[in-house]
Amino acid sequence: MSANTKRLTPKVMLVASLGLLIPVLLVAVAFLAIKSDAKNQQAYQKQQQEILDRIAAREAAEKAASEAQLKP
């Protein structure tokens, strides 16, 4: 080994490990956010369909009631 070889100090090792760890954590958080968003979109679509079904049922009931009032 040459005389100019330096040992890595604990501070340099800490900074280097954080430099590697932070991007990995950011990517992991991004994947979790995408997965959670997909689940939320499914739940939103289901709720929206349920609301539309209730509206259609209410409108059908109102139409039937108005037709029943017109017949007698």
SVG drawing of the C-alpha trace seen along z (x, -y; Angstrom):
<svg xmlns="http://www.w3.org/2000/svg" viewBox="-109 -13 113 15">
<polyline fill="none" stroke="black" stroke-width="0.4" points="0.0,0.0 1.1,-3.5 1.8,-6.1 -1.1,-8.3 -3.8,-5.7 -6.4,-7.3 -8.7,-5.5 -12.4,-6.3 -13.4,-8.2 -16.8,-7.4 -18.2,-10.7 -17.4,-10.0 -18.8,-6.5 -22.0,-8.0 -22.4,-10.5 -21.8,-7.8 -24.2,-5.4 -26.9,-8.1 -26.2,-9.0 -27.0,-5.4 -29.9,-4.9 -31.9,-8.1 -32.5,-7.4 -33.5,-3.8 -36.0,-5.0 -37.4,-7.6 -38.0,-5.0 -39.7,-2.7 -42.0,-5.5 -42.9,-6.3 -43.9,-2.6 -46.0,-2.6 -47.7,-5.8 -48.5,-4.4 -49.9,-1.2 -52.0,-3.1 -53.3,-5.4 -54.4,-2.4 -56.4,-1.1 -57.9,-4.5 -59.0,-4.8 -60.7,-1.4 -62.5,-2.4 -63.5,-5.7 -64.9,-4.0 -66.9,-1.6 -68.4,-4.5 -69.2,-6.4 -71.0,-3.4 -73.0,-2.9 -74.0,-6.6 -75.1,-6.4 -77.1,-3.2 -78.9,-4.9 -79.7,-8.0 -81.1,-5.8 -83.2,-3.8 -84.5,-7.0 -85.4,-8.5 -87.2,-5.3 -89.1,-5.3 -90.1,-9.0 -91.2,-8.3 -93.3,-5.3 -94.8,-7.4 -95.7,-10.3 -97.2,-7.8 -99.3,-6.2 -100.6,-9.7 -101.6,-10.4 -103.6,-7.1 -106.5,-7.6"/>
</svg>
